Amino acid sequence: MAVALQRLAMAIVLAALPARATVYYVDNVGGSDTNNGTSTTTAWQHCPGDPAATGTAASTTIGADTIYFKGGVTYLLSSSKGIQVSYPPYTHGSIGASFSSGDKIGWGAGMAVIDGNGIATHWFQVSGETNVTFVGLDLQNTVNQDGNAALYFWNSSSNLVTGCWIHDAGTNVTSSPGVDCVEFSGPNGAGYNVITNCILWRSGQKLIETTGGCNNNIVVNNVCHDSDDHAICISTAGNIVCGNIITNVAIGHIMVAPFRDPVYGIKLSSDSAVSPNCSSNLVYNNLIAHCMAGINIEDVGSNNMVANYIFNNTVADCGYNTVNPDGLLIFNVTASGTHIDDLVMNNIFCGEQSDGGWGYPLIRLTSGVAANGLGRDNIIAYNFWGTPTANATAMVYVSATQTPSFVSFADSGSTSPDFRFANPVFGSGNSFVTNSQIFNIDPQFVSYPSDLTLASGSPCAGTGTNLSAYFTTDIRGTTRTIWSMGAYETPSSAALAPPSALRVVGAN
């Protein structure tokens, strides 16, 4: 993989976006569908694709056009399906519309709000389209009826979601399946979608999901918080997930009572029935804090999880589960699939709980199938395992049809255990690399858990391995020179502040 791969992929998506033609305006309070929609004084009341649209708004064909929703105005949806972005009135092929908040051009004050109004299951549903963009919108308040996402991309490629607030999807959900905030899905070669610089919170299911055959998507620099299911769930191939801040996942009863179990900050999952290929994903520079569990790599079908790379993430203040010990890193094979060539390197897994939770185990390895077990040629190396304070126990939980699958021995100079894949039944060439891990000392965060940057004397500073073949910067964009563990390179000056506070406020 090339250096700064996510920037290259995003550039490809942006380069494919067509030049915009006509600009249209929508004011749900002051507009009229009999207007021509081409100026702020002749704005439509409804957006084309909304079943409530009439007159010119309903009959206008939309291609590579821009539609502005007036800033500060709440657009109340009145149809269960929300706004349908598909033909008609939208054209097919490489031509896609742009939906943006009017405050970007000085029309109205504040973000434009698209409100499901306790009626709609979707804000927008994009079907079979490419090059559709959503910019700076506040999307809120859908209901749970059909289990699909509130912002739903089906068989659609090269779409962009940026600078949006996306929240309260499936507000009436009481049990599964619930709805995602954003989902990229579809079996017919769809993919190459980007979601970036968005804030997502409160969903009856995932906040962001890729599924079906929708591959090669980019999930970068988003803030995800307060959901009852996984924050980011990747079930397809070739995706890049980096620079995201994830917090408060399945902590307390947010929408669903009782909440789902288990639930992860980031989950990579292969399912033979829905998403048969979850391979070649690059997950790095993410910050996961105050969640029920950290990162899960799981095959739930008869497929291989091949060459997934988990690099330089900080997983801290996680592990809130007293029933099933899900932990901070989970390898899980529940059917006849295998894990092959997965790499877990340069991460910080830190499980002490600021709110008095359990926080164990640090790593869980589970297999329900003796023939394939935990796969082969997986490497876990150059990671920190432990708590922010000394003298805690690093715990490994192994559950399999044949045990033990690991050999325990003393790490050099420490009484803490190190572990190596040992039983051939569970694959060959797997390694929990000896003498590259750090156990059970203070990682010396600047201020745990509110600021997880590393102090200059941190044992995690400069003790990772060079991964510049995959990326070269940390979560802030700072160039990595000494290759510290975790999402942050050691600060070179006090001016380097961490991105947003962990406990995201702004909206409840």
N, C-alpha and C positions, 0 to 999 in steps of 0.2 A: 504494500500500500504506500502511496506517495505521501510526502510531508504535507501537512495541512489538507488532508483528504476531504474533510467536511467543507472547506472553503471552495475547493475545486468543484465538488458536487453541487454546492449551492450556486456557484457561478454558472454551471451548465443549466440549472433550472431557470435562473433569472434571465440568461441569454435567450432561452427559448420563449420567454414571454413576448407576445406580440405587441407592436405599437398600438396604443389606444386610439380609437376613432372618435365617436361621439361621446360627449359627457352628458349624463342625465342626473336629475336631482329628485330626491324623494323626501317629502315632509309629511309624516303620517298625521300631523295635527293640522297643518295649514294648507296642505296641497290638495289637488283635485285630479282625478284620473282622466278628466276631459281635457286637461292641459297637455301641452306637447312635451313637458318634462325636460326641456333643454336649457332652462335657466333657473336661478333660485327663485325668481318671481313667478315662474310657471311650472313649479314642481308638481310631480305626481303625489297622490296620497299613498299609493301602494306600489310595491316593487313588482316588475314583471316576474311571473312565476309564482306569485302569491295567488291562490285561488280566489281571494277577495278582490283582486284587481279587475277593473272594468275599463271600457273605453279605450283610449289610446295606450294607457299603461298595460292593458292586457294584450293588445294587438301588435305592439312594437316588437320587432325582431332584434334581439340583442346578440352582438358578436363580440369583437374585441373592443368593447365599450366600457366606460367607467360609470358606475352608479354611486353617487354620494347620498348618504342618509344625513339629514340635518343634525348637526352636533347639539347635544343637550336634549334632543327629542326622543321620547320612548315610542318605538314602533311596536304596537300591540298586535301580535299575530292572532288570527281568528279561525285558522284551519288547523286540524290535527297534524298535517304534514308540513306545516310551515311554508317556506319559500323553496320551490323546486327549481333547481338550476339544471335543466335538461331541455331537449327539443320537444315541442316548441315551448316557449318562444326563444330559447337559446340555441345557437347553431352548434353543430358538432365539429369534430376535427381538432385542429391545433388552435382554434380561435376561442379565447376564453374571456369572460367578463371580469371586471374588478369591482369589488364592493368595498367602500371606504367610508370612514366617518368624516362628515363635513367639516369638523373643526380643523382637519388637516389643511384646508384651504381657507380657513377663516369664516366658514359658514356655520354659524351657531357656536355655542359655548359649551365645552365639555364633550365627552365621547357620545356618539350616537348609540342608543340602546336598542337591541332587538330582543323583545321580551316574549317568551312563550305563553305568557298570560294564563298559565294554568290549563291550557288547551292543547298547544302544539307539542308533538313528540320531537320535532326537529326545528332548529332555527333555519338552517339551510340543508338541503340534500342535493349533493352534486353527483349526477349519474352519467357516466360515459363521457365526461368532459375533460379537457386539458387546459392548462394555463389559466385557471381561475384563481383569483387572489382575494384575500380578505385582509383588510388593513385597519387597525385601530378601532374595532367595534367592541362594544360591551354586549356579550351574548349571555342571556340569563333566563332561568326559570322555565324549563320544559317539564313535561310529565312523562311518566313511564307507562308506555302502552305496548310497544312492539319489540323492545329489547335492542333496537338499533341506537346508534349514537345521535346525540343532539346536533353535532356538526359532522355530517356523514358523507364520506367520499366513497363512491362505489364505482369500481372499474374506471377510475379517473387517475390521470398522471400529470406530473409537473405542475402541481398546484402549490400555492403559497399561502400560509396563514401567519401573519406577523403583527406584533404589537396589540393583540386583542386580549380582553378579559373574557374568560370563558368559565361559566360557573353555574351551579345549581341546576344540574341536569338530572331529570327524574325526581323531582321534589316530592312526589307522592309514593316513591318506592318503599315497600315494606319487606320485600324478599327478592330472591333471584328471579329473572336475570338482571334486572336493573338496566341502566343505560350508561354508555360512555359519554364523556364530554366531547371527545374528538376521536374518530375512527377512520383509518385508511384501509379499505377492504376491496376484495374482488379478485377473481381467479384469472382474468384474461390479460396478463402482462402489465397490469397497472403498477404504478410506483413512481419513484423519483419526486415525491412530495416533500415539502419542507414546512415545519412548524417551528417558529423561532420568536424569541423575545415576547412570549405570551405569559400571562398569569392564569393558572387554572386552579379551581377549587370546588369542592362539594359536588360529587357525582355519586349516583347510586351504584356505579361500577367503576371502570377505569377512568383516569383522566385523559390519557393518550394511549391509543392502541393501534398496532398494525396487525392485520390478519388476512386470511385467504392467500392469494398469490401476489399481494401488493408489496413488492420488494424495493430495496434501495432508497428508503426514505431517510430524511434527516430530522432529528429531534434535538434542537440545540438552543441553549441559553434560555430555557423556560423556568418559571417558578411554579412548582406543583405542591399544593398543600390541602390538608383537610378533605380526605376522601375515605370511603368505606371499603375501597378495593385498591388494587395495585395502582400506583401513580402512573407508571409507564410500563406497558406490557407489549413486548415485541415477539411476534409469532411468525415472522417472515425473515427473509435473507437479505444480507448486504446492507443493513441499516447502520446509521451512525447516530449514537446517542451520547451527547457530550455537553458539558457546561451547565447541566440542569441542577437546580436546587430543589430538593424534595424534603418535605417535612410534614409531621402530623398525619401520617397515613394510618388509618384504623386505630387511632388513639381516642378511646371513648366512643360513644354512639353519636355519630354525626348525622347520618340519615337513616341507616338501617339498624334495627335492633332485633336480635343481637347482630353484631357486625360479623362480616365474613371472616373465615379463618381457614387457611392462613392467607396473609396479605403481605405484599412486598413493595419496597420502594421501586425497584426495577426487576422485572421478570422477563427472562427469555424462555419461550415455551414452544415446543413442537407438538402438534396434534395431527395425527394421520387423517382424521375426518375433516378438518377445517384448514389447518396450516401445516402441510407436511414437511416444510423445509425451513428450519430456523438455524441458519449457518452463516458464517462469515460476517457476523455482526461485531462492530467496534464500539465498546462502551467505555468511556474514559472521562476523567475530569468532572465527574458528577459528585455532588454533595448530598448525602442521604442522612437525615438526622431526625430523631424523635419519631420513629416508625415502629410498627409491630415487628417487622423483620426487614433485612437489608436487601441482598441481591440473590435471586434464584435462577439457576440454569436447569431446566426441567424438560425431559421428554415424557410426554403422556400418550405417545403413540408408537408405532413400530417404525420410527425414523431415526436417523442419526442427527445429533447436534454436533456439527463439525466446525472447528476453527472459529469459535467465538472468543473474542479477546476482551478481558475485563482488566483495564489498566488505570492506575492512578485515581481511583475513586476514594473518597473519605466516607466511611459508613460509621456513624457514631450515635451514641445515645439511642440505640435500637434494641429490639429483642423483647418487646412487650407481649409475651404469650406464656401464661402459666399452665396451659393445657397441653399444647404440642410445642416442644422446644425447637422453633424454626430457625433461630439464630441469625447470624449476620451474613454468612455465605452458605448457600445450599446447592449441592449437586443432587439431583433427584431423578431416578429412572423408575417409572411406575409401570412400564409395559415392556416391550421387547426391543426398544431402541437402545442406542448407545451414545456415549459422549466420546468424541475423538478430537484430539489436537486442540482442546480448549486451553487457553492460557490465562492465568490469574496472577498478575504481577503489579507491584508498586502500590498496592492498596493499603489503606489504614482501616482495620476493622476493630472498632472500639465499643465495647458493650455496656459500660457502666451507665446506669440510668439516673438522670437528674431528678426524676420523679419517683424513684424508689421501685422501678420495675425489676423484672428478673434478669433479662439480658443474657440468657444462655441458650444454647451453646454458641461459641464463636463460629464453628463450622459444623454443618450437618451433611452427612453423606448417606444417601438412602438408595437402596436398590430392592426391587421386588422380583427381580429376575436373575437367577444365578448364572444363566448361560452368557449373559452379556454384562451384567453388573454395571460397573461404573465406567466402562469403556476402556480406551487405551490412549497412551501418549498424551495425557493431560498433565500440565505442569502448574503447580502452585508455588510461586517463588517470590522472594523480596517483598514480603508483606509484614505489616505490624499487626499483632494479635494481642488484645488485652483490654485494659481499662486505663483511664486517666490517672489512676493511682497505683502504686506498687503493691505487690504481694497478693494480687488476685490470681485466680486459677484459670488458665486457658483451657477450655473444654471442647472436646470433639465428640460428637454424637454419631454413632454408626448404626444404621438399621438396615439389615439385608437378610436374604434367605440363607446365606452362608456367612458366618462370621468366625474369627475376626477378619476384616478386610484390610486392616492396618496393623503395623508393628509399632509399638510404642517404645521410645528410648529417650534417654536424657539428652537434651540439647547441650552443646558444649558450654561449660561454665554456668549452667543453670539447672535448677531442679524442675523446670517446666518441661512438659512433654513436647516432643516433636513427633511427626507422623509421616510415614511413607506408605504409599499403596504397596501391598505385599502379596496378597493372595492372587495367584494367576487366574483363578476363577473370575476375578473382577478386572481382568484385562492386564496387558503388559505395557511397560514403559511409562506408567503413571508415576508421578513424583510430587511429593510435598517436600520441596528441596531443602535438605539439611543445611544448617548454618547460614541460610539466607533470610530466615524469618527472625523477627524480633518479638519476644514474648514479655508481657506482664511488667512493663516499666512505664513510667510516666512519659507519654508522647510529647509533653510540653507544648500543648496548644496555647495560643496567646491568652484566651479566656474561654474555658470550656463551660457550657456548650455553645455559648453565643458567638464565639469567634474561633473558628477551627483552623486559622492560619497557624503556621509553625513558628515558634520562637527560634532564634538563631542557634541555640544549643540543643534543639530537639534531636533525639536519636533517630527520627525519621528523616532528618535533613541530610540529603546527599547519600542516602543508603539504599536508594532504589537502583534499578538497572536502566541503561540508556535505551529508550524506546523511540528515538528520533526517526526511525523508519516509518513510524505510524503517525506521530504528531510531535510538535516542538514547543508548545506553550502550556501554561496551566489554566485554571478556570477563569483567571482574570485576563488572559492574553499575555501574561508575562513569559518571556522566553525562558525555557528550562536550560540551565547550564550545569547544575550539579545533580539533577535528577533525584529529587526528594520523593518519598512516598506520599501518597494522598493527592488530593485535588490541587493543593497549593505548593508551588515552589517556595523555598524559604524567602521571605521578604528581603529585598535588597535595600529598602528604605522604608521609613515610617509612612511615607506618602502612599504606599500601596495598601489600600483598604480592601477588605473583603467585599464581594457583592452582597446585596440586600441582607438584612437581618434574617436569622433562621426562622423566627416566629413571624411569619408574614401577617401583617394586619391589613388595613385598607378595606377589606371586606370580610364579613364573617361567614 
